[in-house]
Amino acid sequence: MKENYKSGFVALIGRPNVGKSTLMNHLIGQKIAITSKKPQTTRNRIQTVYTSQEGQIVFLDTPGIHKAKNKLGEYMVQVAQRTLKEVDVILWLVEPGTFIGAGDRHIAEQLGGLHLPVILIINKVDTVSKEEILKSIDTYRKLYDFDEIIPVSALRGQNTGDIIQCIFKYLPYGPQYYDEDTVTDQPMRQIAAEIIREKSLHALDAEIPHGIAVAIDKMKKRNKGNIVDIEATIICEKDSHKGIIIGKQGSMLKKIGSNARFELERMLECKVNLKLWVKVKKDWRDSDFLIKNFGYDKKEV
């Protein structure tokens, strides 16, 4: 073990859409967690790894803690709550504001019994005045006894450097869990599926994306040439959704495919031959079998 080397696990929590994945991508310095303004973007815990001379931080980006409406929702909440019991430090991300809703009160209650260092990150400070940031700090200070409060803009990269230093302050001394060049332990197929899902979320109407999942049917590197063949199926809940995802003469599916291919080629550093299909599986979010089929394993909860 290296002298004075710190390492540990950090959970990134907060209501859906507060910018957790954007912050994660910024801290790690490359794109891992998918970003979208639509809720339920992060379904599994995404592990990303930050390594420096000082130590190693393994980030767990949890699904947002919220009141569940269906089996997929229940699964996501269970994953988030279990993650909190396995970490050394908690980063709680909020948006600036003086109103604290039921969602944040619910999170504060969850944290109460854990006795862990909690760092509050007030994100999106580029959208409000200094005065509003101060009011916001004051409001949250009354909600919970935070160890630190850091105002940042994940999008603009303001003050994000302070977060890493602050985390190291609270991490225990420990071993290096992953190699220097590891940035995520997610299997490539899963990241590929997430990227395709992200591109679908960006391209489609607000109503549809909740009900889509992506299954990677094939992902194989060719023996000759630097090319990876990927075949994937976008699963939706209704026949009418299928038509929208495919689009007029396949235009929407082409758009999703080319956007995803661009991102996949950047990530895999090689040419990608991507084929997409669309299938309807009614109510898959309420079926244990189908939830498991799309990589969300009940046993992992």
Beta strands, then each sheet from edge to edge (+ up, - down):
strand 1: 6-13
strand 2: 46-51
strand 3: 55-61
strand 4: 89-94
strand 5: 118-122
strand 6: 148-151
strand 7: 213-221
strand 8: 227-236
strand 9: 271-280
sheet 1: 2+ 3- 1- 4- 5- 6-
sheet 2: 7+ 8- 9-
end
